Every structure is written in C-alpha cells, then in structure tokens.
C-alpha cells in the first residue's frame, strides 16, 4: 500500500493525526471543541501588509520607551568582572510606559544588538538568537535562553523543547508561523545554565523593545526566567501560572516552560488549562489594529 505515493502520503497524514491526538490526550485537551475554541489563523494574525509607514526608523517615542536600553545601546567589549549581581537589577527596567506609543522596526533593534559583547555569554555562543516569527502576531511566547540547537540554527525554540512548543501552538489551533517567539537572553549560557540576574538585565531591554515593536495582545511567559524578567513577581511559576498579568498594557499568561514539561509531562494538563485561557481571550477580543 505504501508503494503508491498517494497511499504513502495518506499514511503519513494518518500518522501525524494519531500523534496529534495522542498529544491532545496528554494535554487533557480532548474535552475542547477545537474548531470552536481555537482561533483561526486569520483571527490571530493581523493582515500582512507593508508596515514601513508605521515603523519609521527614528521613532519619536523610542527614547522614552528605550530608557532601559540606553545603558546598553552601544556594544562594548565584555570585560570579565568579579562583582556580584546587583540586587536592584529591576530598576534598570524602569520606567514602564505602555507600548502603544513605541514605533521601532525590529531591524533597528537587531542592528543595535549586532554581534553583541555586552555580557559574558558572548564568549560561549555561536550566534545571537533574536526573536523570530510573525511580526504581526497577536500572540508571543517568551522563554529563557537558547540551547544548543538554537545556538546552532540561530532561531529560538527549534530543539526538543521547541518541538513541544510547536505542538502546544498547534493544539491551540494555530501554526507556528502565526505567532512570534523570543527569549530573555539571546546567547546560549554555558551548559544551558540559567542566565544570571545580571545577564538577563543586560539583555531584556532588547526584548522589551521587540515587544513594543510587535505589540502582541497576549504574551505567554514560559518558566521562571521569563516570568521574573517581565513581571515584578517574587513567587515562582507554579504559584502564578494560569492568572493573567499585565506588562505595559499587554496581557501576560505565565505557564510552565516546555523543557520542564519534557521532564514532568504530568504538568501538561495545567499548561493546557493556561493556554485555553489565552485562546478564549483571543477569541473573545477583536484583533487590535497595530497602526
Ligand atoms: N529554551 C528556551 O528557553 N529557549 C529556547 O530558545 C530553547 C529552549
């Protein structure tokens, strides 16, 4: 049967459907009428059009929004220091204006980042891994930092955790191309350790600028690093997951990191509960114009 190319394609489709059904089962998603709950790609993606007019390269609001980035604008060679992490790193991220006024192109931000040497993570990385995906997305996912696969390919979430994230997005009724995905840090930490507070504080202003440029309507922060760098919370992800928070006028849903779900698949059900809230919000809210 598989000799016939049509049958082979059918078998492959069946295999994929079975795999998807198994994954939905693991998530506890079988109770969801996906065609009702999941937004269509059209519903979650702003029309793609030339956005140059709404993103002048020298945006008037940039200075105000970029307050936190100014200290790290020009790449300086990293010099190893033995000073411990500051306790006041969150202050570097103040103030917190709404993203509404920010008008900056992602390319401007990536140009500023350049071949970054602002922290010690530059020493072990292969390349900088910038935010990637649909820049008109209503939904953004944020993780911690690239791993080995991301470091090699230059894109966030392309390894095992990324494959799980793709399944989660598909379970939500979307495609990966409908959303945008980034990290707090964009260089791979040695041995995949957690970025230090200082490394995160140096890198996250660029993420904040990207958020302002993209203006997603919902951000899913995955795991403690993303949670604590976007929101000023002391509790861990297990305590705050599933409750919408605010980041500069954008709804934020904290949930578990896919790498954690790979270690503890029993947490997939709670994660799915969180993602359902995101689907429900996006479905019940008309897409905002980004102009
Ligand atoms: N884990 C992350 O937090 N980010 C990636 O890009 C990959 C794995």
py3Dmol code that shows the C-alpha trace and the ligand (Angstrom):
import py3Dmol

protein = """\
ATOM      1  CA  UNK A   1       0.000   0.000   0.000  1.00  0.00           C
ATOM      2  CA  UNK A   2       2.804   2.410   0.916  1.00  0.00           C
ATOM      3  CA  UNK A   3       4.340   1.871  -2.542  1.00  0.00           C
ATOM      4  CA  UNK A   4       1.639   4.070  -4.028  1.00  0.00           C
ATOM      5  CA  UNK A   5       2.693   7.721  -3.389  1.00  0.00           C
ATOM      6  CA  UNK A   6      -0.910   8.732  -2.589  1.00  0.00           C
ATOM      7  CA  UNK A   7      -1.226   5.962  -0.046  1.00  0.00           C
ATOM      8  CA  UNK A   8       2.146   6.847   1.431  1.00  0.00           C
ATOM      9  CA  UNK A   9       1.022  10.461   1.843  1.00  0.00           C
ATOM     10  CA  UNK A  10      -2.233   9.278   3.408  1.00  0.00           C
ATOM     11  CA  UNK A  11      -0.386   7.005   5.812  1.00  0.00           C
ATOM     12  CA  UNK A  12       1.910   9.836   6.772  1.00  0.00           C
ATOM     13  CA  UNK A  13      -1.093  12.119   7.398  1.00  0.00           C
ATOM     14  CA  UNK A  14      -2.749   9.430   9.493  1.00  0.00           C
ATOM     15  CA  UNK A  15       0.439   9.040  11.497  1.00  0.00           C
ATOM     16  CA  UNK A  16       0.586  12.780  12.118  1.00  0.00           C
ATOM     17  CA  UNK A  17      -3.090  12.857  13.129  1.00  0.00           C
ATOM     18  CA  UNK A  18      -2.534   9.981  15.542  1.00  0.00           C
ATOM     19  CA  UNK A  19       0.462  11.750  17.055  1.00  0.00           C
ATOM     20  CA  UNK A  20      -1.549  14.982  17.406  1.00  0.00           C
ATOM     21  CA  UNK A  21      -4.441  13.089  19.026  1.00  0.00           C
ATOM     22  CA  UNK A  22      -2.032  11.452  21.467  1.00  0.00           C
ATOM     23  CA  UNK A  23      -0.637  14.864  22.336  1.00  0.00           C
ATOM     24  CA  UNK A  24      -4.109  16.363  22.839  1.00  0.00           C
ATOM     25  CA  UNK A  25      -4.843  13.415  25.109  1.00  0.00           C
ATOM     26  CA  UNK A  26      -1.724  14.133  27.163  1.00  0.00           C
ATOM     27  CA  UNK A  27      -2.763  17.763  27.461  1.00  0.00           C
ATOM     28  CA  UNK A  28      -6.238  16.744  28.582  1.00  0.00           C
ATOM     29  CA  UNK A  29      -7.456  18.647  25.525  1.00  0.00           C
ATOM     30  CA  UNK A  30      -9.945  16.046  24.381  1.00  0.00           C
ATOM     31  CA  UNK A  31     -12.780  17.958  26.033  1.00  0.00           C
ATOM     32  CA  UNK A  32     -12.166  21.007  23.868  1.00  0.00           C
ATOM     33  CA  UNK A  33     -14.118  21.576  20.691  1.00  0.00           C
ATOM     34  CA  UNK A  34     -11.084  22.839  18.885  1.00  0.00           C
ATOM     35  CA  UNK A  35     -12.949  24.228  15.924  1.00  0.00           C
ATOM     36  CA  UNK A  36     -14.864  26.429  18.361  1.00  0.00           C
ATOM     37  CA  UNK A  37     -12.177  27.200  20.904  1.00  0.00           C
ATOM     38  CA  UNK A  38      -9.230  27.725  18.625  1.00  0.00           C
ATOM     39  CA  UNK A  39      -8.919  30.961  16.736  1.00  0.00           C
ATOM     40  CA  UNK A  40      -8.456  30.595  13.013  1.00  0.00           C
ATOM     41  CA  UNK A  41      -5.096  31.687  11.674  1.00  0.00           C
ATOM     42  CA  UNK A  42      -6.889  34.686  10.148  1.00  0.00           C
ATOM     43  CA  UNK A  43      -8.300  35.570  13.534  1.00  0.00           C
ATOM     44  CA  UNK A  44      -4.928  35.532  15.236  1.00  0.00           C
ATOM     45  CA  UNK A  45      -2.834  37.112  12.518  1.00  0.00           C
ATOM     46  CA  UNK A  46      -3.047  40.715  11.533  1.00  0.00           C
ATOM     47  CA  UNK A  47      -3.225  41.203   7.790  1.00  0.00           C
ATOM     48  CA  UNK A  48       0.303  41.186   6.455  1.00  0.00           C
ATOM     49  CA  UNK A  49       0.946  44.433   4.689  1.00  0.00           C
ATOM     50  CA  UNK A  50       3.837  46.707   4.171  1.00  0.00           C
ATOM     51  CA  UNK A  51       4.302  48.115   7.633  1.00  0.00           C
ATOM     52  CA  UNK A  52       7.047  50.577   6.788  1.00  0.00           C
ATOM     53  CA  UNK A  53       4.861  53.680   7.261  1.00  0.00           C
ATOM     54  CA  UNK A  54       4.003  52.793  10.846  1.00  0.00           C
ATOM     55  CA  UNK A  55       7.568  51.982  11.770  1.00  0.00           C
ATOM     56  CA  UNK A  56       9.761  54.972  10.988  1.00  0.00           C
ATOM     57  CA  UNK A  57      13.379  54.156  11.636  1.00  0.00           C
ATOM     58  CA  UNK A  58      13.805  57.051  14.073  1.00  0.00           C
ATOM     59  CA  UNK A  59      10.607  56.770  16.083  1.00  0.00           C
ATOM     60  CA  UNK A  60       9.626  59.727  18.256  1.00  0.00           C
ATOM     61  CA  UNK A  61       8.617  57.573  21.219  1.00  0.00           C
ATOM     62  CA  UNK A  62      11.719  55.445  21.127  1.00  0.00           C
ATOM     63  CA  UNK A  63      13.771  57.379  23.656  1.00  0.00           C
ATOM     64  CA  UNK A  64      11.018  57.227  26.206  1.00  0.00           C
ATOM     65  CA  UNK A  65      10.394  53.534  25.786  1.00  0.00           C
ATOM     66  CA  UNK A  66      14.043  52.696  25.458  1.00  0.00           C
ATOM     67  CA  UNK A  67      15.056  54.194  28.759  1.00  0.00           C
ATOM     68  CA  UNK A  68      16.175  50.827  29.982  1.00  0.00           C
ATOM     69  CA  UNK A  69      18.046  50.019  26.794  1.00  0.00           C
ATOM     70  CA  UNK A  70      20.069  53.192  26.679  1.00  0.00           C
ATOM     71  CA  UNK A  71      22.693  51.938  29.054  1.00  0.00           C
ATOM     72  CA  UNK A  72      23.372  49.022  26.759  1.00  0.00           C
ATOM     73  CA  UNK A  73      22.907  50.641  23.347  1.00  0.00           C
ATOM     74  CA  UNK A  74      26.470  50.630  22.092  1.00  0.00           C
ATOM     75  CA  UNK A  75      28.212  47.282  22.147  1.00  0.00           C
ATOM     76  CA  UNK A  76      31.179  47.391  24.467  1.00  0.00           C
ATOM     77  CA  UNK A  77      33.637  44.550  24.654  1.00  0.00           C
ATOM     78  CA  UNK A  78      32.764  42.273  27.527  1.00  0.00           C
ATOM     79  CA  UNK A  79      35.273  42.508  30.359  1.00  0.00           C
ATOM     80  CA  UNK A  80      35.059  39.802  32.970  1.00  0.00           C
ATOM     81  CA  UNK A  81      34.316  41.256  36.419  1.00  0.00           C
ATOM     82  CA  UNK A  82      34.051  39.592  39.783  1.00  0.00           C
ATOM     83  CA  UNK A  83      31.329  41.910  41.108  1.00  0.00           C
ATOM     84  CA  UNK A  84      28.284  40.015  42.333  1.00  0.00           C
ATOM     85  CA  UNK A  85      24.870  40.584  40.833  1.00  0.00           C
ATOM     86  CA  UNK A  86      23.168  43.782  41.871  1.00  0.00           C
ATOM     87  CA  UNK A  87      20.030  43.417  43.989  1.00  0.00           C
ATOM     88  CA  UNK A  88      18.445  46.311  42.147  1.00  0.00           C
ATOM     89  CA  UNK A  89      18.529  44.979  38.632  1.00  0.00           C
ATOM     90  CA  UNK A  90      14.802  45.502  38.179  1.00  0.00           C
ATOM     91  CA  UNK A  91      15.381  49.213  38.498  1.00  0.00           C
ATOM     92  CA  UNK A  92      17.264  49.039  35.187  1.00  0.00           C
ATOM     93  CA  UNK A  93      13.995  48.142  33.508  1.00  0.00           C
ATOM     94  CA  UNK A  94      12.000  51.134  34.765  1.00  0.00           C
ATOM     95  CA  UNK A  95      10.010  53.087  33.703  1.00  0.00           C
ATOM     96  CA  UNK A  96       7.133  51.077  32.298  1.00  0.00           C
ATOM     97  CA  UNK A  97       5.203  53.097  29.724  1.00  0.00           C
ATOM     98  CA  UNK A  98       2.532  51.483  27.591  1.00  0.00           C
ATOM     99  CA  UNK A  99       3.834  50.001  24.361  1.00  0.00           C
ATOM    100  CA  UNK A 100       1.181  51.915  22.439  1.00  0.00           C
ATOM    101  CA  UNK A 101       3.447  54.829  21.504  1.00  0.00           C
ATOM    102  CA  UNK A 102       6.521  52.848  20.580  1.00  0.00           C
ATOM    103  CA  UNK A 103       7.354  52.798  16.873  1.00  0.00           C
ATOM    104  CA  UNK A 104      10.502  50.980  16.046  1.00  0.00           C
ATOM    105  CA  UNK A 105      11.372  48.330  13.456  1.00  0.00           C
ATOM    106  CA  UNK A 106      12.726  45.011  14.608  1.00  0.00           C
ATOM    107  CA  UNK A 107      15.624  45.536  12.219  1.00  0.00           C
ATOM    108  CA  UNK A 108      16.665  48.657  14.145  1.00  0.00           C
ATOM    109  CA  UNK A 109      16.721  46.659  17.351  1.00  0.00           C
ATOM    110  CA  UNK A 110      18.642  43.788  15.804  1.00  0.00           C
ATOM    111  CA  UNK A 111      21.127  46.260  14.324  1.00  0.00           C
ATOM    112  CA  UNK A 112      21.676  47.675  17.814  1.00  0.00           C
ATOM    113  CA  UNK A 113      22.199  44.200  19.198  1.00  0.00           C
ATOM    114  CA  UNK A 114      24.665  43.405  16.442  1.00  0.00           C
ATOM    115  CA  UNK A 115      27.410  40.945  17.281  1.00  0.00           C
ATOM    116  CA  UNK A 116      26.736  41.642  20.941  1.00  0.00           C
ATOM    117  CA  UNK A 117      29.517  41.551  23.526  1.00  0.00           C
ATOM    118  CA  UNK A 118      27.649  43.223  26.372  1.00  0.00           C
ATOM    119  CA  UNK A 119      27.877  40.258  28.729  1.00  0.00           C
ATOM    120  CA  UNK A 120      29.972  37.156  29.225  1.00  0.00           C
ATOM    121  CA  UNK A 121      27.522  34.905  27.400  1.00  0.00           C
ATOM    122  CA  UNK A 122      29.048  36.144  24.141  1.00  0.00           C
ATOM    123  CA  UNK A 123      32.134  34.092  24.904  1.00  0.00           C
ATOM    124  CA  UNK A 124      30.447  30.705  24.522  1.00  0.00           C
ATOM    125  CA  UNK A 125      27.826  31.342  21.890  1.00  0.00           C
ATOM    126  CA  UNK A 126      27.939  30.554  18.188  1.00  0.00           C
ATOM    127  CA  UNK A 127      25.496  33.292  17.277  1.00  0.00           C
ATOM    128  CA  UNK A 128      22.964  35.733  18.701  1.00  0.00           C
ATOM    129  CA  UNK A 129      19.442  34.260  18.605  1.00  0.00           C
ATOM    130  CA  UNK A 130      16.890  37.019  18.081  1.00  0.00           C
ATOM    131  CA  UNK A 131      13.113  36.838  18.387  1.00  0.00           C
ATOM    132  CA  UNK A 132      11.621  35.025  15.414  1.00  0.00           C
ATOM    133  CA  UNK A 133       8.190  34.592  13.865  1.00  0.00           C
ATOM    134  CA  UNK A 134       5.221  36.582  12.652  1.00  0.00           C
ATOM    135  CA  UNK A 135       5.853  40.215  13.480  1.00  0.00           C
ATOM    136  CA  UNK A 136       2.126  40.932  13.156  1.00  0.00           C
ATOM    137  CA  UNK A 137       1.261  38.187  15.618  1.00  0.00           C
ATOM    138  CA  UNK A 138      -1.348  38.728  18.316  1.00  0.00           C
ATOM    139  CA  UNK A 139       0.397  36.117  20.433  1.00  0.00           C
ATOM    140  CA  UNK A 140       4.015  35.994  21.590  1.00  0.00           C
ATOM    141  CA  UNK A 141       5.828  33.277  23.537  1.00  0.00           C
ATOM    142  CA  UNK A 142       8.878  34.051  25.659  1.00  0.00           C
ATOM    143  CA  UNK A 143      11.345  31.548  27.064  1.00  0.00           C
ATOM    144  CA  UNK A 144      14.666  31.769  28.829  1.00  0.00           C
ATOM    145  CA  UNK A 145      17.691  31.497  26.532  1.00  0.00           C
ATOM    146  CA  UNK A 146      18.865  29.484  23.530  1.00  0.00           C
ATOM    147  CA  UNK A 147      20.071  25.928  23.958  1.00  0.00           C
ATOM    148  CA  UNK A 148      22.494  24.032  21.752  1.00  0.00           C
ATOM    149  CA  UNK A 149      20.098  23.633  18.794  1.00  0.00           C
ATOM    150  CA  UNK A 150      19.044  27.266  18.886  1.00  0.00           C
ATOM    151  CA  UNK A 151      22.679  28.367  19.145  1.00  0.00           C
ATOM    152  CA  UNK A 152      23.492  26.266  16.077  1.00  0.00           C
ATOM    153  CA  UNK A 153      20.478  27.303  13.983  1.00  0.00           C
ATOM    154  CA  UNK A 154      20.102  30.914  15.113  1.00  0.00           C
ATOM    155  CA  UNK A 155      16.364  30.581  15.869  1.00  0.00           C
ATOM    156  CA  UNK A 156      14.576  30.269  19.212  1.00  0.00           C
ATOM    157  CA  UNK A 157      12.883  27.021  20.255  1.00  0.00           C
ATOM    158  CA  UNK A 158      13.999  24.675  17.492  1.00  0.00           C
ATOM    159  CA  UNK A 159      15.256  21.834  19.742  1.00  0.00           C
ATOM    160  CA  UNK A 160      13.196  19.309  21.725  1.00  0.00           C
ATOM    161  CA  UNK A 161      11.534  21.951  23.880  1.00  0.00           C
ATOM    162  CA  UNK A 162      10.790  23.872  20.689  1.00  0.00           C
ATOM    163  CA  UNK A 163       9.144  20.852  19.096  1.00  0.00           C
ATOM    164  CA  UNK A 164       6.904  20.561  22.120  1.00  0.00           C
ATOM    165  CA  UNK A 165       6.145  24.274  21.934  1.00  0.00           C
ATOM    166  CA  UNK A 166       5.157  23.832  18.275  1.00  0.00           C
ATOM    167  CA  UNK A 167       2.729  21.077  19.321  1.00  0.00           C
ATOM    168  CA  UNK A 168       1.295  23.323  22.021  1.00  0.00           C
ATOM    169  CA  UNK A 169       0.751  26.101  19.469  1.00  0.00           C
ATOM    170  CA  UNK A 170      -0.885  23.647  17.068  1.00  0.00           C
ATOM    171  CA  UNK A 171      -3.085  22.312  19.860  1.00  0.00           C
ATOM    172  CA  UNK A 172      -4.256  25.913  20.267  1.00  0.00           C
ATOM    173  CA  UNK A 173      -5.435  25.816  16.653  1.00  0.00           C
ATOM    174  CA  UNK A 174      -2.603  27.911  15.297  1.00  0.00           C
ATOM    175  CA  UNK A 175       0.545  27.373  13.340  1.00  0.00           C
ATOM    176  CA  UNK A 176       3.993  28.345  14.478  1.00  0.00           C
ATOM    177  CA  UNK A 177       4.057  30.911  11.668  1.00  0.00           C
ATOM    178  CA  UNK A 178       1.085  32.685  13.277  1.00  0.00           C
ATOM    179  CA  UNK A 179       2.966  33.549  16.468  1.00  0.00           C
ATOM    180  CA  UNK A 180       6.264  35.102  17.438  1.00  0.00           C
ATOM    181  CA  UNK A 181       8.781  33.529  19.798  1.00  0.00           C
ATOM    182  CA  UNK A 182      11.643  35.022  21.785  1.00  0.00           C
ATOM    183  CA  UNK A 183      13.821  34.636  24.829  1.00  0.00           C
ATOM    184  CA  UNK A 184      15.001  36.806  27.709  1.00  0.00           C
ATOM    185  CA  UNK A 185      18.624  36.108  26.750  1.00  0.00           C
ATOM    186  CA  UNK A 186      19.764  35.634  23.186  1.00  0.00           C
ATOM    187  CA  UNK A 187      23.090  33.888  23.717  1.00  0.00           C
ATOM    188  CA  UNK A 188      23.374  30.306  24.894  1.00  0.00           C
ATOM    189  CA  UNK A 189      24.537  30.078  28.521  1.00  0.00           C
ATOM    190  CA  UNK A 190      27.334  27.537  29.019  1.00  0.00           C
ATOM    191  CA  UNK A 191      25.930  24.099  29.840  1.00  0.00           C
ATOM    192  CA  UNK A 192      22.421  25.528  29.402  1.00  0.00           C
ATOM    193  CA  UNK A 193      22.570  27.041  32.878  1.00  0.00           C
ATOM    194  CA  UNK A 194      20.032  29.690  33.844  1.00  0.00           C
ATOM    195  CA  UNK A 195      21.174  33.202  32.875  1.00  0.00           C
ATOM    196  CA  UNK A 196      22.312  35.226  35.883  1.00  0.00           C
ATOM    197  CA  UNK A 197      20.238  38.206  37.015  1.00  0.00           C
ATOM    198  CA  UNK A 198      22.847  40.489  35.536  1.00  0.00           C
ATOM    199  CA  UNK A 199      22.955  38.729  32.168  1.00  0.00           C
ATOM    200  CA  UNK A 200      19.176  38.840  31.987  1.00  0.00           C
ATOM    201  CA  UNK A 201      19.059  42.513  32.955  1.00  0.00           C
ATOM    202  CA  UNK A 202      21.554  43.391  30.231  1.00  0.00           C
ATOM    203  CA  UNK A 203      19.674  41.528  27.522  1.00  0.00           C
ATOM    204  CA  UNK A 204      15.998  42.029  28.346  1.00  0.00           C
ATOM    205  CA  UNK A 205      15.755  45.691  27.274  1.00  0.00           C
ATOM    206  CA  UNK A 206      16.072  44.420  23.708  1.00  0.00           C
ATOM    207  CA  UNK A 207      13.207  42.033  24.307  1.00  0.00           C
ATOM    208  CA  UNK A 208      11.163  44.908  25.702  1.00  0.00           C
ATOM    209  CA  UNK A 209      11.899  46.916  22.560  1.00  0.00           C
ATOM    210  CA  UNK A 210      10.857  43.972  20.407  1.00  0.00           C
ATOM    211  CA  UNK A 211       7.626  43.658  22.367  1.00  0.00           C
ATOM    212  CA  UNK A 212       6.958  47.344  21.807  1.00  0.00           C
ATOM    213  CA  UNK A 213       7.620  46.975  18.085  1.00  0.00           C
ATOM    214  CA  UNK A 214       5.460  43.857  17.731  1.00  0.00           C
ATOM    215  CA  UNK A 215       2.680  44.927  20.097  1.00  0.00           C
ATOM    216  CA  UNK A 216       1.320  41.456  20.748  1.00  0.00           C
ATOM    217  CA  UNK A 217      -2.021  41.291  22.529  1.00  0.00           C
ATOM    218  CA  UNK A 218      -1.021  38.366  24.701  1.00  0.00           C
ATOM    219  CA  UNK A 219       2.398  37.186  25.847  1.00  0.00           C
ATOM    220  CA  UNK A 220       2.847  33.694  27.234  1.00  0.00           C
ATOM    221  CA  UNK A 221       5.860  33.691  29.565  1.00  0.00           C
ATOM    222  CA  UNK A 222       7.225  30.192  29.938  1.00  0.00           C
ATOM    223  CA  UNK A 223       9.079  29.361  33.126  1.00  0.00           C
ATOM    224  CA  UNK A 224      10.612  31.385  35.932  1.00  0.00           C
ATOM    225  CA  UNK A 225      13.220  33.307  33.975  1.00  0.00           C
ATOM    226  CA  UNK A 226      10.681  34.724  31.527  1.00  0.00           C
ATOM    227  CA  UNK A 227       8.190  35.297  34.333  1.00  0.00           C
ATOM    228  CA  UNK A 228      10.577  37.205  36.588  1.00  0.00           C
ATOM    229  CA  UNK A 229      12.091  39.279  33.838  1.00  0.00           C
ATOM    230  CA  UNK A 230       8.773  40.502  32.511  1.00  0.00           C
ATOM    231  CA  UNK A 231       6.780  40.798  35.696  1.00  0.00           C
ATOM    232  CA  UNK A 232       7.882  42.032  39.045  1.00  0.00           C
ATOM    233  CA  UNK A 233       6.851  38.951  40.979  1.00  0.00           C
ATOM    234  CA  UNK A 234       8.639  37.120  43.731  1.00  0.00           C
ATOM    235  CA  UNK A 235       6.618  33.902  43.536  1.00  0.00           C
ATOM    236  CA  UNK A 236       7.577  31.068  41.242  1.00  0.00           C
ATOM    237  CA  UNK A 237       5.790  29.904  38.118  1.00  0.00           C
ATOM    238  CA  UNK A 238       3.819  27.187  39.942  1.00  0.00           C
ATOM    239  CA  UNK A 239       2.145  29.863  42.085  1.00  0.00           C
ATOM    240  CA  UNK A 240       1.347  32.435  39.415  1.00  0.00           C
ATOM    241  CA  UNK A 241       0.685  30.300  36.343  1.00  0.00           C
ATOM    242  CA  UNK A 242      -2.783  30.470  34.872  1.00  0.00           C
ATOM    243  CA  UNK A 243      -3.501  34.030  36.020  1.00  0.00           C
ATOM    244  CA  UNK A 244      -3.399  36.858  33.518  1.00  0.00           C
ATOM    245  CA  UNK A 245      -0.995  39.660  34.484  1.00  0.00           C
ATOM    246  CA  UNK A 246      -0.075  42.940  32.808  1.00  0.00           C
ATOM    247  CA  UNK A 247       3.101  44.050  31.108  1.00  0.00           C
ATOM    248  CA  UNK A 248       2.863  47.640  29.882  1.00  0.00           C
ATOM    249  CA  UNK A 249      -0.744  47.227  28.821  1.00  0.00           C
ATOM    250  CA  UNK A 250      -0.284  43.730  27.353  1.00  0.00           C
ATOM    251  CA  UNK A 251      -1.922  40.652  28.876  1.00  0.00           C
ATOM    252  CA  UNK A 252       0.643  38.139  30.114  1.00  0.00           C
ATOM    253  CA  UNK A 253      -0.107  34.489  30.815  1.00  0.00           C
ATOM    254  CA  UNK A 254       2.565  32.713  32.876  1.00  0.00           C
ATOM    255  CA  UNK A 255       2.880  28.989  32.353  1.00  0.00           C
ATOM    256  CA  UNK A 256       5.392  26.178  32.568  1.00  0.00           C
ATOM    257  CA  UNK A 257       8.413  26.038  30.257  1.00  0.00           C
ATOM    258  CA  UNK A 258       8.231  23.251  27.632  1.00  0.00           C
ATOM    259  CA  UNK A 259      11.634  21.943  28.794  1.00  0.00           C
ATOM    260  CA  UNK A 260      10.051  21.440  32.220  1.00  0.00           C
ATOM    261  CA  UNK A 261       7.113  19.655  30.598  1.00  0.00           C
ATOM    262  CA  UNK A 262       9.574  17.283  28.950  1.00  0.00           C
ATOM    263  CA  UNK A 263      10.919  16.443  32.406  1.00  0.00           C
ATOM    264  CA  UNK A 264       7.480  16.305  34.043  1.00  0.00           C
ATOM    265  CA  UNK A 265       4.765  15.524  31.456  1.00  0.00           C
ATOM    266  CA  UNK A 266       2.104  15.484  34.198  1.00  0.00           C
ATOM    267  CA  UNK A 267       2.278  19.300  34.136  1.00  0.00           C
ATOM    268  CA  UNK A 268       0.985  19.390  30.560  1.00  0.00           C
ATOM    269  CA  UNK A 269      -2.611  19.427  31.758  1.00  0.00           C
ATOM    270  CA  UNK A 270      -2.127  22.575  33.825  1.00  0.00           C
ATOM    271  CA  UNK A 271      -0.266  24.155  30.933  1.00  0.00           C
ATOM    272  CA  UNK A 272      -3.160  23.368  28.636  1.00  0.00           C
ATOM    273  CA  UNK A 273      -5.568  24.998  31.114  1.00  0.00           C
ATOM    274  CA  UNK A 274      -3.429  28.149  30.889  1.00  0.00           C
ATOM    275  CA  UNK A 275      -3.294  28.041  27.101  1.00  0.00           C
ATOM    276  CA  UNK A 276      -7.069  27.618  26.909  1.00  0.00           C
ATOM    277  CA  UNK A 277      -7.438  30.921  28.753  1.00  0.00           C
ATOM    278  CA  UNK A 278      -5.263  32.523  26.096  1.00  0.00           C
ATOM    279  CA  UNK A 279      -7.368  31.009  23.298  1.00  0.00           C
ATOM    280  CA  UNK A 280     -10.555  32.183  24.992  1.00  0.00           C
ATOM    281  CA  UNK A 281      -9.183  35.708  25.410  1.00  0.00           C
ATOM    282  CA  UNK A 282      -8.029  35.965  21.792  1.00  0.00           C
ATOM    283  CA  UNK A 283     -11.312  34.556  20.551  1.00  0.00           C
ATOM    284  CA  UNK A 284     -13.425  36.910  22.585  1.00  0.00           C
ATOM    285  CA  UNK A 285     -11.395  40.031  21.766  1.00  0.00           C
ATOM    286  CA  UNK A 286     -11.370  41.615  18.327  1.00  0.00           C
ATOM    287  CA  UNK A 287      -7.865  41.862  16.896  1.00  0.00           C
ATOM    288  CA  UNK A 288      -6.382  45.271  17.672  1.00  0.00           C
ATOM    289  CA  UNK A 289      -5.135  47.455  14.874  1.00  0.00           C
ATOM    290  CA  UNK A 290      -1.406  47.912  15.290  1.00  0.00           C
ATOM    291  CA  UNK A 291      -1.176  51.181  13.389  1.00  0.00           C
TER     292      UNK A 291
END
"""
ligand_1 = """\
8
LIG
N 14.654 27.002 25.879
C 14.446 28.329 25.873
O 14.107 28.907 26.875
N 14.592 28.974 24.737
C 14.935 28.379 23.608
O 15.047 29.058 22.580
C 15.132 26.990 23.638
C 14.999 26.313 24.781
"""
view = py3Dmol.view(width=600, height=400)
view.addModel(protein, "pdb")
view.setStyle({"model": 0}, {"cartoon": {"style": "trace"}})
view.addModel(ligand_1, "xyz")
view.setStyle({"model": 1}, {"stick": {}})
view.zoomTo()
view.show()
